[in-house]
């Protein structure tokens, strides 16, 4: 029996029966317990419970629309849609917040490699250490690769490695899944913007998905997509400003990162633990004595105090923060001035808030070649670092010392009032 999916963005739709079966695999069911946002937000109410499962299904639906518009073969349609469905299958709990630490402490950690291991069902040989993949979620063995091998299209089977390549941006359709603008970040932007109450532009992600064009191996959009592409950039900018500059979210990410760092340093989190769910990871941190108190504060909403928050755009200053030795020197100086422990936390913005799009725009007419198109070049690549100084102490009487020290180190640092963050408090929904 065909299952009807009721999606808050796209309404009611169905997926092909062969693909619908993937929704019930443990790999996909695990994503129901992985948030799309990196923390359980306290004041961005709509996005707190959005899961990567919901996002993955939405991305798969957009892929199906693209495949129909491009008149892909059934096999190519299945490759594209399954790749879209599985693109987040190796996401760790709490997303990018945790992934950064896995990369720092486990040099052989790779989101891309883990995705391939799952899709291709690699559980022996050099990957024996990933034995946990046999039971990725609630004791169930991985199933995705087995179902892929069972699919027959015109008597031919689909090669799982073709899906693994597409997921990471390779092959003829890879850039539709992994690119500066792709089906993944089209759904991601509009889904989070919708749940955050920023937009009701339901039709634009559909128009963008149906606007993909491929000619002579050049991937672009139909020329009537220019306005929608600009809308995506604007929506993305407003959304990421809201997400990055939200103070309570910033503090939660800092606290979670601090707890994770302690657990990684003490080898309480291993490489294979990336496949925990959000709640499983929190429970693991709660059981570890060194992180139990901070996790209790996270769960109880007893946030650290944010002493200073600002944006750094000077590349030399950004590198100073990213350099461990320089960062320790700054931290030690802040502690000596403040007479309390402080935590430095930062979010690096590289093409998050803004990015440059340079894409071919093909004529709407079916009679065109790769030589008869215009280029749309809009936006610019952002690079900055959002830096915060926090303390668990309730005594903030000397916070002015923090501001003076930061100003001495980074004279060009932009504080919230002057960089427009305060304006976000009154941002209204746009269309």
NORSULZI-V54309 format. One record per backbone hydrogen bond with DSSP energy under -1.0 kcal/mol. NH is the residue of the N-H (numbers start at 1). CO is the residue of the C=O. If there is no record, write none. Layout:
BEGIN
nh = (NH NH)
co = (CO CO)
END
This chain:
BEGIN
nh = (5 7 11 13 19 20 21 22 23 24 25 29 30 32 33 34 36 41 45 52 53 55 56 57 58 59 60 61 62 63 64 65 66 67 68 69 70 72 77 78 79 80 81 82 83 84 85 86 89 91 95 97 99 100 102 103 104 105 106 109 114 115 116 117 118 119 120 122 127 128 130 131 133 134 135 140 147 148 149 153 156 162 163 164 165 166 167 169 170 176 177 178 183 186 187 188 189 190 191 192 193 194 195 196 197 198 202 207 208 209 210 213 215 218 220 221 222 223 225 226 229 230 231 232 233 234 235 236 237 238 239 240 241 242 243 244 245 250 251 252 253 254 255 256 257 258 259 260 261 262 263 264 265 266 267 268 273 274 275 276 278 281 282 283 284 285 286 287 291 292 295 296 297 298 299 300 302 303 305 307 308 310 311 312 318 319 320 321 322 323 327 328 329 330 331 332 333 334 335 336 337 338 339 343 345 347 349 351 357 359 361 362 368 372 374 376 378 382 384 385 386 387 388 389 390 391 399 401 403 404 405 406 407 408 409 410 413 414 419 421 424 425 426 427 430)
co = (13 11 7 5 16 16 17 19 20 21 22 25 26 29 30 31 50 39 43 34 31 51 52 53 54 55 56 57 58 59 60 61 62 63 64 65 66 67 73 74 75 76 77 78 79 80 81 82 86 88 92 94 95 96 98 99 100 101 102 106 110 111 112 113 114 115 116 117 124 125 127 128 130 131 132 137 143 144 145 156 153 159 159 160 161 162 163 166 165 173 174 174 176 182 183 184 185 186 187 188 189 190 191 192 194 193 200 203 204 205 206 220 218 215 213 360 211 362 222 223 225 226 227 228 229 230 231 232 233 234 235 236 237 238 239 240 241 246 247 248 249 250 251 252 253 254 255 256 257 258 259 260 261 262 264 263 270 271 272 273 33 277 278 279 280 281 282 283 288 288 291 292 293 294 295 296 297 301 391 389 389 387 414 385 314 315 316 317 318 319 323 324 325 326 327 328 329 330 331 332 333 334 335 390 388 386 384 382 378 376 374 221 366 369 361 359 357 354 349 312 347 310 345 308 343 305 396 398 399 400 401 402 403 404 405 406 410 311 415 416 421 422 423 424 198)
END
